[in-house]
């Protein structure tokens, strides 16, 4: 079985309607950028209603499916996706991690508290720290507490001492009022 057939088989296992399946095939089936883009935008036009489908697909074994779902979630950029996107910051595919970080940035500062809480638990994850750094570097402002800025710097340079990150995250959460 080739990769395309595996993708289709996996999509069928989710129990989606035939209409949704056809739209998902357009999203993942061909190497046609314009077709993928149109399919992503059609899903995004459905807004929050399409997010449960995309959240399921973010857990797919197939990276093409995860990537396309992440792109749709990024287009919608709704706070209900924050936990799913935080999980994707540890995806084994760097492009998916980047899309997840960009989506969190688009969601805005409401993603900071959940990000910091997860960072305190996952400071040992190099990939998570890099994604957190990208998000923090875009969402932390000049007038934010110094401790929050320090956490941002630790996510980039704290590779040798990730065990100190949770301490600074706790302080940043307390001082920033998130």
TANOR-V53509 format. One line per field, one symbol per residue. psi: psi as a letter, one per 30 degrees, with the letter a starting at -180 (. if undefined). A space follows every 50 residues. Layout:
psi: ???
This chain:
psi: kleeeeeeeeeeffglleeeeeeeeeefelijeeeeeeeeeeeeffbfff eeeeeeffglfkeeeeeeeeeeeeeehkfffeeeeeeffglfjeeeeeee eeeeeeeafffeeeeeeeeefgffjeeeeeeeeeeefffkleglkeeeee eeeefefgefhfffeeeeeeeeeeffg.
